[in-house]
Amino acid sequence: MPAFPAPTRAAGLDALAAFLAGPGADYAAARNTDRGRAAPTTSALSPYLRRRLLTEEEVAQAAIRALGARGAEKFVSEVFWRTYFKGHLETHPRAWTGFLAGCDAARGRLAAEPGLRRTHARAIAGETGIDGFDAWAAQLVAENWLHNHARMWFASIWIFTLRLPWELGAAFFLRHLIDGDPASNTLSWRWVAGLHTRGKPYLARRDNIREFTEGRHDPAGLDEHAACLDEAMPPREVPLPPADAVPGGEVALLLHLDDLHPESLPLGNARVMRVAGLTASSEGAAEAVRAADTAAMADALARAGGHFGCPAEPLREGWAGDLPVVTPWAPLGPSAEALPAGCRRIRRDWDERAWPLSNRGYSRLRGAIPKLMGA
């Protein structure tokens, strides 16, 4: 059975309501503890947020209404991390292209280096003999999910104890995570490696794992004193690409997996006459991930057809006729790479306000959260 129901907006709203009515009040204190899927300590809303079946803004506002500004503070900050990663990758595109190039180079090493190939095979099969790590590898493949703290431990052990290329680990996550987000995934792995915040790696420690798994895992033999990774040239900042203006009159709307809430898109005076859906899953995505992407798109198309009162269907050649094609901004990743030429890319006000503050460290955006939420 899948670890999550089919990702639809209705399922996401139910999950949000259940979280705010139950474990949300204890989120700040419990969120780092991994008790397994039977007793989640995080919201588990990421499959919906990743596809914007729920938007970051509505989730953050709902949390403040339910828990109060102080009670929701930590959770809202974590929601903003997702926005931050997208904005940071948009202003540092070489972090994404470097990841892709690094994957190609690492796969070449696997073909040429038998020892590395064996270590990699044991890691993805969960056969390293490292307590915790092997269980998380198995859980990732079986359930397409890991607790956020377990993701950090896993990435750190992958990089610093097993000495495997970080890009292969990030690709392993993208293939299997039902909430695999190109920006969050790539930059989180870079952060663990000490590349995002240069010189400050995240090192998995035995006592920390034992404490925050409540004794379920107690791994020996971790390298707890490893040096961070380095790179010859960090990704350079570039200006945030401008969004396109929304044309007036009749348009065709193209949806993609990075934004599946067409009802709230800033379309101005445009009149949507046709809707199509582009489903571009990550390369090599697991069957469960592809199925979730397909279900999420089907849900969005059904809602869009009803909302705009027009045909809504999977993307096909000639679907738009002579109408100008409008699409929500697709951050760097498979959707952006698959978009047809000539689309007019529009951007939500949330991203327009937050992404320019995401070009450096997270603290700049975090300090602006009260103002952004007030706006």
C-alpha positions in Angstrom: 0.0 0.0 0.0 1.2 3.6 -0.6 2.2 5.6 2.4 -0.1 8.4 1.4 -3.5 8.7 -0.2 -3.7 9.9 -3.8 -2.4 13.5 -3.6 -5.5 15.7 -4.3 -6.4 19.1 -3.0 -9.2 17.6 -1.0 -6.9 15.1 0.6 -4.4 17.9 1.3 -7.1 20.1 3.0 -8.1 17.1 5.2 -4.5 16.5 6.2 -4.0 20.2 7.0 -7.1 20.2 9.2 -6.1 17.0 11.0 -2.6 18.4 11.6 -3.8 21.7 13.0 -6.4 20.0 15.2 -4.0 17.5 16.6 -0.1 17.3 16.4 0.2 20.9 15.2 0.2 22.3 18.7 3.2 20.2 19.7 5.1 20.6 16.4 7.9 22.8 17.6 8.8 20.4 20.5 8.3 17.1 18.6 9.3 17.8 15.0 12.9 16.5 15.3 11.8 13.1 16.7 11.3 10.3 14.2 8.8 7.9 15.6 8.1 6.3 12.2 5.0 6.7 10.0 2.7 5.2 12.7 3.2 8.4 14.8 4.3 11.3 12.6 5.7 14.4 14.4 5.7 16.5 11.2 2.7 17.7 9.2 3.3 15.3 6.3 1.9 18.1 4.0 4.9 18.1 1.7 3.4 15.9 -1.0 0.6 18.6 -1.4 2.9 21.6 -1.0 5.4 20.2 -3.5 2.8 20.2 -6.2 1.0 23.3 -4.8 -2.2 21.4 -4.4 -2.0 23.5 -1.2 -0.1 26.8 -1.5 2.5 27.8 1.1 0.5 31.0 1.8 -2.8 29.3 2.6 -1.0 26.7 4.8 0.9 29.3 6.8 -2.2 31.5 7.2 -4.3 28.5 8.3 -1.6 27.6 10.9 -1.6 31.1 12.3 -5.4 31.2 12.5 -5.5 27.8 14.3 -2.4 28.1 16.6 -1.8 31.8 16.9 1.2 33.7 15.6 3.5 32.4 18.4 2.1 28.9 18.4 2.6 28.6 14.7 5.9 30.4 14.5 8.2 27.3 14.0 5.9 25.6 11.6 5.5 28.7 9.5 9.2 29.1 9.4 9.6 25.6 8.1 7.0 26.3 5.4 9.1 29.3 4.4 12.1 27.1 3.9 10.3 25.6 0.9 9.8 29.0 -0.6 13.4 30.0 0.2 14.9 26.9 -1.6 12.9 27.7 -4.7 13.9 31.3 -4.7 17.5 30.5 -4.0 17.7 28.0 -6.8 16.1 30.5 -9.2 18.9 33.0 -8.4 21.6 30.3 -8.4 20.7 28.1 -11.4 24.2 26.6 -11.6 23.3 24.7 -8.3 20.8 22.7 -10.4 22.8 22.3 -13.6 25.8 21.4 -11.4 23.8 18.7 -9.7 22.8 17.3 -13.1 26.4 17.4 -14.4 27.6 15.9 -11.1 25.2 13.0 -11.5 26.5 12.2 -14.9 30.1 12.3 -13.7 29.3 10.1 -10.7 27.6 7.6 -12.9 30.7 7.4 -14.9 32.7 6.8 -11.8 30.3 3.9 -10.9 31.1 2.3 -14.2 34.8 2.7 -13.8 35.3 2.1 -10.0 34.2 -1.4 -8.8 34.7 -0.4 -5.1 32.5 2.6 -5.4 29.9 0.7 -7.4 29.7 -2.0 -4.6 29.3 0.6 -1.9 26.6 2.4 -3.9 24.7 -0.8 -4.5 24.8 -1.7 -0.8 23.6 1.8 0.1 20.5 1.9 -2.1 19.7 -1.7 -1.2 19.9 -1.0 2.6 22.7 -3.5 3.1 25.5 -1.4 4.5 25.3 -2.8 8.0 24.8 0.7 9.4 21.9 0.7 11.9 19.3 3.2 10.9 20.7 4.0 7.5 19.7 0.6 6.1 16.2 0.9 7.6 15.8 4.4 6.0 16.9 3.1 2.6 14.3 0.3 2.8 11.6 2.7 4.0 12.3 5.2 1.2 11.9 2.6 -1.5 8.9 0.9 0.1 7.0 4.0 1.4 8.4 6.8 -0.7 8.8 8.8 2.4 11.3 9.7 5.2 11.0 11.9 8.2 12.9 15.2 7.6 15.5 14.4 10.4 16.1 10.9 8.9 16.7 12.5 5.5 19.5 14.6 7.1 21.0 11.7 8.9 20.8 9.6 5.7 22.4 12.2 3.6 25.2 12.8 6.1 26.1 9.1 6.4 25.9 8.8 2.6 28.4 11.6 2.1 30.8 11.4 5.1 30.7 7.8 6.3 30.2 5.9 3.0 32.0 8.5 0.9 29.5 8.4 -1.9 29.0 11.3 -4.3 26.2 13.5 -2.9 24.6 13.9 -6.3 23.9 10.1 -6.5 22.1 10.4 -3.1 20.1 13.4 -4.1 19.1 11.5 -7.3 18.1 8.5 -5.2 15.8 10.7 -3.1 14.3 12.4 -6.2 13.5 9.0 -7.7 11.7 7.7 -4.7 10.3 10.6 -2.5 6.6 11.2 -3.1 7.3 14.9 -2.2 10.6 15.0 -4.1 11.1 18.7 -4.9 14.1 19.7 -7.1 14.9 22.8 -5.2 14.4 21.6 -1.6 16.1 18.3 -2.4 19.2 19.6 -4.2 19.9 22.5 -1.8 19.2 20.3 1.3 21.9 17.8 0.1 24.2 20.7 -0.6 23.5 22.0 2.9 24.4 18.7 4.5 27.6 18.5 2.5 28.7 22.0 3.6 28.3 23.5 0.1 25.2 25.6 0.6 26.5 27.2 3.8 30.2 26.9 3.0 32.3 25.2 5.6 29.4 24.1 7.8 28.4 20.5 7.1 25.7 18.6 8.9 27.4 15.6 10.6 25.2 12.7 11.7 26.1 11.7 15.3 25.3 8.5 17.0 24.0 10.0 20.2 21.7 12.4 18.3 20.2 9.5 16.2 19.7 7.4 19.3 18.0 10.3 21.1 15.7 11.4 18.3 14.7 7.9 17.3 13.9 7.2 20.9 16.5 4.4 20.9 15.2 2.6 17.8 18.5 3.2 16.1 22.0 3.3 17.5 24.6 3.3 14.7 28.2 2.6 15.3 31.1 3.6 13.1 29.9 6.9 11.8 32.5 9.5 10.8 31.5 12.3 13.1 34.6 14.5 12.4 34.6 14.6 8.6 35.6 17.7 6.7 32.9 19.4 4.5 33.0 19.0 0.8 34.3 21.8 -1.4 33.9 22.9 -4.9 36.1 25.0 -7.2 33.4 27.6 -7.9 30.2 28.0 -5.9 27.1 28.7 -8.0 27.0 32.4 -8.8 24.0 34.6 -8.1 22.1 35.9 -11.1 19.2 38.3 -11.1 15.8 36.8 -10.6 14.3 36.4 -14.1 11.2 38.6 -14.6 7.8 37.1 -15.0 5.7 37.8 -18.0 2.7 40.0 -18.0 -0.7 38.3 -18.2 -2.4 39.1 -21.5 -5.9 40.4 -21.5 -8.7 38.5 -23.3 -8.9 34.8 -24.1 -6.0 32.6 -23.1 -5.1 28.9 -22.8 -3.7 27.8 -19.4 -1.0 25.2 -19.2 -0.7 23.5 -15.8 2.4 21.6 -14.5 3.4 19.7 -11.4 4.9 22.7 -9.6 1.6 24.6 -9.4 -1.7 22.7 -9.3 -4.0 25.3 -7.8 -5.3 27.1 -10.8 -8.2 28.6 -8.9 -5.8 31.1 -7.2 -3.5 32.0 -10.0 -3.1 35.8 -10.7 -4.7 35.9 -14.1 -6.0 39.4 -14.0 -8.6 40.1 -16.8 -7.6 37.0 -18.8 -10.4 34.6 -19.7 -9.3 31.0 -19.7 -10.8 29.1 -22.6 -8.8 25.9 -22.5 -6.6 24.1 -20.0 -4.0 21.5 -20.5 -1.7 19.6 -18.1 2.0 18.9 -18.5 3.1 15.9 -16.3 6.9 15.8 -16.2 8.1 13.5 -13.4 11.7 13.4 -12.3 14.0 11.2 -14.3 13.7 7.6 -13.4 10.9 8.3 -10.9 9.5 5.3 -9.0 6.1 4.0 -10.1 4.5 5.3 -6.9 5.8 8.8 -7.6 4.7 8.8 -11.2 1.2 7.6 -10.1 1.0 10.4 -7.5 2.0 12.9 -10.2 -0.7 11.6 -12.5 -3.3 11.6 -9.8 -2.4 15.1 -8.8 -2.6 16.4 -12.3 -6.0 14.7 -12.9 -7.4 16.3 -9.8 -6.1 19.8 -10.9 -7.5 19.4 -14.4 -10.9 18.4 -13.0 -10.9 21.4 -10.7 -9.7 23.8 -13.5 -12.4 22.6 -15.9 -15.1 23.2 -13.3 -13.6 26.6 -12.2 -13.1 28.1 -15.6 -16.0 26.3 -17.3 -13.9 25.0 -20.2 -12.2 21.9 -21.6 -9.3 20.6 -19.5 -7.2 17.7 -20.7 -3.6 16.3 -20.7 -1.2 18.2 -22.9 -1.5 17.3 -26.6 -0.2 18.9 -29.8 -2.3 21.8 -31.0 -4.4 21.9 -27.8 -4.2 25.7 -27.5 -5.2 26.6 -31.1 -4.3 30.2 -31.7 -4.7 31.3 -28.1 -1.7 32.7 -26.1 -0.6 30.2 -23.6 -0.2 31.2 -20.0 1.5 29.0 -17.4 2.4 29.4 -13.7 6.1 30.0 -13.1 7.9 26.6 -13.1 11.0 26.7 -10.9 14.1 25.0 -12.1 13.5 21.3 -12.6 11.7 18.8 -14.9 8.6 21.0 -15.4 10.6 24.0 -16.4 12.7 21.9 -18.8 9.7 20.4 -20.4 7.6 23.6 -20.9 6.9 24.3 -24.6 8.5 27.3 -26.1 6.4 30.5 -26.2 4.6 30.1 -22.9 4.0 33.3 -20.9 5.2 32.5 -17.4 3.4 34.3 -14.6 4.4 34.4 -10.9 2.4 34.5 -7.8 2.7 37.5 -5.5 4.0 35.2 -2.7 7.0 34.3 -4.8 7.4 37.8 -6.2 7.8 39.1 -2.6 9.8 36.2 -1.1 12.1 35.0 -3.8 14.2 38.3 -4.0 14.9 37.8 -0.2 16.1 34.2 -0.8 19.3 35.0 -2.7 21.6 34.6 0.3 21.2 32.7 3.6 17.8 31.8 5.0 18.0 34.4 7.9 17.2 37.3 5.5 13.9 35.7 4.5 13.1 34.5 8.0 13.4 38.0 9.4 10.9 39.2 6.9 8.3 36.6 7.6 6.0 38.8 9.9 6.0 41.5 7.2 5.4 39.0 4.4 2.6 37.3 6.3 1.0 40.7 7.1 1.0 41.6 3.4 
